[in-house]
Amino acid sequence: MAEAAVGALGASATLVASKVGYSLAFTARHENNYRAEVLDTERISDAIMKARKSGDVSERDFIALLEQRSISIEHTTRYYRSIEEYKDVSALHVTEKLAKRDCVRKNKDPSQRWARA
């Protein structure tokens, strides 16, 4: 009987460790994706500013690109906040953690960002 209890305890510990590992990997992947999004936005913004200074972009196009940049920054900020909210939820609150994970994935959607388009 004691062997069964030790086995069950070991299985529980393994399950918890795998979930913690998955949670950390999930967070790391999304934080890396967030950093890539920020770098893409900065790179494209720099290219827009250079094109504007050289006269390659009209005033109208420049304003449209600035608006798109603003939207991209807003979406990226929302993505970052969802990652932070996911990290703030305890692993013991499984349903809330799953809901936050879905929120992170929804906010990651690259179709919302101009940098990927």
C-alpha positions in Angstrom: 0.0 0.0 0.0 2.8 2.4 0.8 4.4 1.7 -2.6 1.1 2.7 -4.3 1.1 6.0 -2.3 4.7 6.7 -3.1 4.0 5.9 -6.8 1.0 8.3 -6.8 3.0 11.0 -5.1 5.8 10.6 -7.7 3.3 10.7 -10.5 1.7 13.9 -9.1 5.2 15.5 -8.7 6.0 14.6 -12.3 2.8 16.1 -13.6 3.2 19.3 -11.6 6.8 19.6 -12.8 5.8 19.1 -16.5 3.0 21.7 -16.1 5.4 24.2 -14.6 7.9 23.5 -17.3 5.3 24.0 -20.0 4.2 27.3 -18.4 7.7 28.6 -18.4 8.3 27.6 -22.0 5.0 29.1 -23.0 5.9 32.4 -21.4 9.5 32.4 -22.8 8.2 31.8 -26.4 5.7 34.6 -26.1 8.2 37.0 -24.6 10.6 36.3 -27.4 7.8 36.8 -29.9 7.0 40.1 -28.2 10.6 41.3 -28.5 10.7 40.4 -32.1 7.5 42.4 -32.7 9.0 45.4 -31.0 12.2 45.1 -33.1 10.2 44.8 -36.3 8.1 47.8 -35.5 11.3 49.9 -34.7 13.0 48.7 -37.8 10.1 49.6 -40.0 9.6 52.9 -38.3 13.2 53.8 -38.9 12.8 52.9 -42.6 9.7 55.1 -42.8 11.5 58.0 -41.2 14.4 57.7 -43.6 12.1 57.5 -46.6 10.2 60.6 -45.4 13.5 62.6 -45.0 14.6 61.6 -48.5 11.3 62.5 -50.0 10.4 58.9 -51.1 7.1 59.0 -49.2 4.3 61.5 -49.7 2.8 63.4 -46.8 -0.5 61.4 -47.1 1.3 58.0 -47.2 3.5 59.1 -44.3 0.5 60.0 -42.1 -1.2 56.6 -43.0 2.0 54.8 -42.1 2.2 56.6 -38.8 -1.4 55.6 -38.0 -0.5 52.0 -38.8 2.6 52.3 -36.5 0.3 53.6 -33.7 -2.1 50.6 -34.2 0.9 48.2 -34.2 2.2 49.7 -30.9 -1.2 49.4 -29.3 -1.6 45.8 -30.3 1.9 44.9 -29.1 1.3 46.6 -25.8 -1.9 44.6 -25.4 0.0 41.4 -26.2 2.6 42.3 -23.6 0.0 43.0 -21.0 -1.7 39.6 -21.7 1.7 37.9 -21.2 2.2 39.6 -17.8 -1.4 38.7 -16.7 -0.7 35.1 -17.6 2.4 35.1 -15.5 0.6 36.7 -12.6 -2.0 33.8 -12.4 -1.0 31.0 -10.1 -0.6 27.5 -11.6 -3.1 26.3 -9.0 -5.9 28.3 -10.7 -6.1 26.0 -13.7 -9.2 27.4 -15.4 -8.0 31.0 -15.0 -4.5 30.1 -16.3 -6.1 28.4 -19.4 -8.2 31.5 -20.0 -5.2 33.8 -19.8 -3.2 31.5 -22.1 -6.0 31.7 -24.7 -5.9 35.5 -24.3 -2.2 35.6 -24.9 -2.6 33.5 -28.0 -5.4 35.7 -29.3 -3.3 38.9 -28.7 -0.4 37.3 -30.5 -2.3 37.1 -33.8 0.1 38.5 -36.4 -2.7 39.6 -38.7 -3.3 42.4 -36.2 0.2 43.8 -36.8 1.3 45.9 -39.7 5.0 44.8 -39.2 4.1 41.3 -40.4 1.9 42.4 -43.3 
